Amino acid sequence: MKNPDVLVVGGGLAGLSAALTAREQGASVMVLERAPREERGGNSRFSIGAMRAVYSGVDDIEKLAGDLGADDRARVDFGTYTREQYLADLARVTQHRGDPELAQLLVDGSTETMRWLRRIGVGFRPLYQWQFKQADGRIKFAGGSAVGVAGAGEGLTDALFKAAEQSGVTVTYGMRAVSLIESEHGIAGVRARQTMPNGARSIDLPASAVVLAAGGFEANAEWRTRYLGPGWELAKVRGSRFNTGDGLRMALDVGAMPCGNWSGCHSASWDFGAPDLNDLALGAIFKRDDFLYGIMVNARGERFVDEGADIRALTYAKMGRAILGQPGQIAWQIFDRKVAQLLHDEYRASQAARYRGNTLDELAGQLVGIDRDALQATVAAFNAAVRRDVAFDPGKKDGCSTVGLEVPKSNWAATIDEPPFEAYPVTCGITFTFGGVRVDSSAQVVDVDGGAIPGLYAAGEMVGSLFYFNYPGGSGLMAAAVFGRIAGRSAAQQALSGQAQPRSAVR
Ligand SMILES: Cc1cc2nc3c(=O)[nH]c(=O)nc-3n(C[C@H](O)[C@H](O)[C@H](O)COP(=O)(O)OP(=O)(O)OC[C@H]3O[C@@H](n4cnc5c(N)ncnc54)[C@H](O)[C@@H]3O)c2cc1C
């Protein structure tokens, strides 16, 4: 292939959305993917495939997922998810820190981006498993992530790579971008190292515009400790081992402005026995997101977080950090017989570390390192604090809370008193980092002096100032696709119009 108009670094959802969009604009496109072909797809491939988008009812769901049939239409209340709700959820969980312009781009681009993904071959299905299940068998959608990708992350990236192949995008695997090539007109290409059977070779790849979509630094233990803080080298990586911050470093090296929550990340409750780096064959079986039905205790036998603060989609992404802060970076999720049937399938996977006892003491005796007496006291105090005047109801945000505890439980507080009792050891699983580079509304990277860097665009996890402290579930994939498309369109337009200006001229 002759020099492409647009070079995209990273073959996840952001990079492939950029590549396909640039191609639609008529640009020639090459994607550099660090992973070998068998491991392609980044975190996007590891994902559950939940996507948060504005929708106005069941008809919008059917436009994505196809005909649902009369039964599902009758037994499911899909509700709606408005632009205002999405913006409010985003603002609330990020403590009003996020850049409002980026938030609006994400939210306003969400519905059309879902339809675009559908058009290029991505299949969708309603996300029944993460909604409120009511006692009469009805399902009530909690708003937000109403649909997921058919085939989850694997289905998503298979469809994207297939579309890329069909549209003439070139994808090179085992190609690690290491630096950006600069010219007087701005960014003029990428220097990469290509894995060869007998070693690696360095190669310069010129292009008129470059889109960086290489993920965050979640798989880089040294950077995690440097930016997220002490102890973060001990977090387990839930996704791709290839997201080590290369794209961010390359951008910073040419003067990009760092922005956003560099000490923050998405991190969830994850099986303590999971490997340090996840494996595609294992996927999401180590996910332990049902904490809201029980309690979580640390090695001191103490609760340390409000397990029922809100619906799962708005709390799970900060649970990893809460657990990492506990002694030994371990906690145990504890449930009794009443709620055990509510746990999702991964809790029953053969790889799940699980303990069971007919008394709490029998259970505690198996939890190595826990203060047994303190655990008993914690459960007794918890049980005594559970409100009896409000019914426990997993079919809604039930307001069944504790009263008078230093660490409250705000919803789904059920006494833990019916054997058998179960415990699941959990630790912090990091998903992706929040720190990134500043981009403008065309996804062009902004430099430390506030001027756009000609020829340089960024998308996906690399975009800073969108998420702080926490995030609404399903908005990681959405952000990847929305900003990928914006970056691809802008890069193609710049490349095809030949409008890259000398750097000084755009300041
Ligand atoms: C277990 C798990 C479950 C998740 N579930 C969901 C979910 O259900 N919903 C949701 O919204 N979000 C979810 N997420 C988050 C979501 O996957 C990410 O936010 C999103 O996929 C990011 O897309 P991206 O394209 O920016 O990054 P990625 O998909 O990670 O792609 C980055 C790519 O860059 C490549 N790369 C890195 N360095 C280089 C280099 N130097 N040169 C070339 N290529 C490079 C990597 O190999 C990778 O392919 C989940 C994440 C994980 C780990």
The ligand as an SDF file (V2000), in Angstrom:
LIG
                    3D

 53 58  0  0  0  0  0  0  0  0999 V2000
  -13.5150   -6.8670   31.1150 C   0  0  0  0  0  0  0  0  0  0  0  0
  -14.0170   -5.5810   30.5260 C   0  0  0  0  0  0  0  0  0  0  0  0
  -15.3840   -5.4020   30.3390 C   0  0  0  0  0  0  0  0  0  0  0  0
  -15.8580   -4.1970   29.8130 C   0  0  0  0  0  0  0  0  0  0  0  0
  -17.1910   -4.0820   29.5630 N   0  0  0  0  0  0  0  0  0  0  0  0
  -17.6610   -2.9170   29.0510 C   0  0  0  0  0  0  0  0  0  0  0  0
  -19.0240   -2.7840   28.7240 C   0  0  0  0  0  0  0  0  0  0  0  0
  -19.8140   -3.7310   28.8110 O   0  0  0  0  0  0  0  0  0  0  0  0
  -19.4600   -1.5740   28.2800 N   0  0  0  0  0  0  0  0  0  0  0  0
  -18.6170   -0.5020   28.1160 C   0  0  0  0  0  0  0  0  0  0  0  0
  -19.0580    0.5730   27.7220 O   0  0  0  0  0  0  0  0  0  0  0  0
  -17.2920   -0.6280   28.3650 N   0  0  0  0  0  0  0  0  0  0  0  0
  -16.8010   -1.8070   28.8040 C   0  0  0  0  0  0  0  0  0  0  0  0
  -15.4680   -1.9350   29.0340 N   0  0  0  0  0  0  0  0  0  0  0  0
  -14.5970   -0.7860   28.7090 C   0  0  0  0  0  0  0  0  0  0  0  0
  -14.3940   -0.7360   27.1910 C   0  0  0  0  0  0  0  0  0  0  0  0
  -13.9620   -1.9980   26.7690 O   0  0  0  0  0  0  0  0  0  0  0  0
  -13.3870    0.3390   26.7930 C   0  0  0  0  0  0  0  0  0  0  0  0
  -13.7370    1.5680   27.3580 O   0  0  0  0  0  0  0  0  0  0  0  0
  -13.3380    0.4970   25.2780 C   0  0  0  0  0  0  0  0  0  0  0  0
  -13.2820   -0.7670   24.6720 O   0  0  0  0  0  0  0  0  0  0  0  0
  -12.1300    1.3060   24.8820 C   0  0  0  0  0  0  0  0  0  0  0  0
  -11.9450    1.2540   23.4940 O   0  0  0  0  0  0  0  0  0  0  0  0
  -10.5770    1.7480   22.8730 P   0  0  0  0  0  0  0  0  0  0  0  0
  -10.6630    1.4860   21.4220 O   0  0  0  0  0  0  0  0  0  0  0  0
  -10.2490    3.1070   23.3620 O   0  0  0  0  0  0  0  0  0  0  0  0
   -9.4800    0.7930   23.5310 O   0  0  0  0  0  0  0  0  0  0  0  0
   -9.1610   -0.7240   23.2130 P   0  0  0  0  0  0  0  0  0  0  0  0
  -10.3450   -1.4630   22.7690 O   0  0  0  0  0  0  0  0  0  0  0  0
   -8.4360   -1.2620   24.3880 O   0  0  0  0  0  0  0  0  0  0  0  0
   -8.1680   -0.6410   21.9720 O   0  0  0  0  0  0  0  0  0  0  0  0
   -6.8590   -0.1440   22.0990 C   0  0  0  0  0  0  0  0  0  0  0  0
   -5.9990   -0.8930   21.1080 C   0  0  0  0  0  0  0  0  0  0  0  0
   -4.7290   -0.2450   20.9800 O   0  0  0  0  0  0  0  0  0  0  0  0
   -3.7530   -1.2560   20.7840 C   0  0  0  0  0  0  0  0  0  0  0  0
   -2.4520   -0.6580   21.1210 N   0  0  0  0  0  0  0  0  0  0  0  0
   -1.9650   -0.3160   22.3350 C   0  0  0  0  0  0  0  0  0  0  0  0
   -0.7260    0.2220   22.2050 N   0  0  0  0  0  0  0  0  0  0  0  0
   -0.4440    0.2190   20.8890 C   0  0  0  0  0  0  0  0  0  0  0  0
    0.6870    0.6270   20.1130 C   0  0  0  0  0  0  0  0  0  0  0  0
    1.7800    1.1600   20.6880 N   0  0  0  0  0  0  0  0  0  0  0  0
    0.6530    0.4710   18.7740 N   0  0  0  0  0  0  0  0  0  0  0  0
   -0.4320   -0.0880   18.1550 C   0  0  0  0  0  0  0  0  0  0  0  0
   -1.5340   -0.5060   18.8370 N   0  0  0  0  0  0  0  0  0  0  0  0
   -1.5300   -0.3380   20.1830 C   0  0  0  0  0  0  0  0  0  0  0  0
   -4.1800   -2.3690   21.7030 C   0  0  0  0  0  0  0  0  0  0  0  0
   -3.6090   -3.5950   21.3300 O   0  0  0  0  0  0  0  0  0  0  0  0
   -5.7000   -2.3350   21.5100 C   0  0  0  0  0  0  0  0  0  0  0  0
   -6.0940   -3.1970   20.4830 O   0  0  0  0  0  0  0  0  0  0  0  0
  -14.9620   -3.1440   29.4990 C   0  0  0  0  0  0  0  0  0  0  0  0
  -13.5880   -3.3430   29.6470 C   0  0  0  0  0  0  0  0  0  0  0  0
  -13.1180   -4.5570   30.1420 C   0  0  0  0  0  0  0  0  0  0  0  0
  -11.6380   -4.7400   30.2690 C   0  0  0  0  0  0  0  0  0  0  0  0
  1  2  1  0
  2  3  1  0
  2 52  2  0
  3  4  2  0
  4  5  1  0
  4 50  1  0
  5  6  2  0
  6  7  1  0
  6 13  1  0
  7  8  2  0
  7  9  1  0
  9 10  1  0
 10 11  2  0
 10 12  1  0
 12 13  2  0
 13 14  1  0
 14 15  1  0
 14 50  1  0
 15 16  1  0
 16 17  1  0
 16 18  1  0
 18 19  1  0
 18 20  1  0
 20 21  1  0
 20 22  1  0
 22 23  1  0
 23 24  1  0
 24 25  2  0
 24 26  1  0
 24 27  1  0
 27 28  1  0
 28 29  2  0
 28 30  1  0
 28 31  1  0
 31 32  1  0
 32 33  1  0
 33 34  1  0
 33 48  1  0
 34 35  1  0
 35 36  1  0
 35 46  1  0
 36 37  1  0
 36 45  1  0
 37 38  2  0
 38 39  1  0
 39 40  1  0
 39 45  2  0
 40 41  1  0
 40 42  2  0
 42 43  1  0
 43 44  2  0
 44 45  1  0
 46 47  1  0
 46 48  1  0
 48 49  1  0
 50 51  2  0
 51 52  1  0
 52 53  1  0
M  END
$$$$
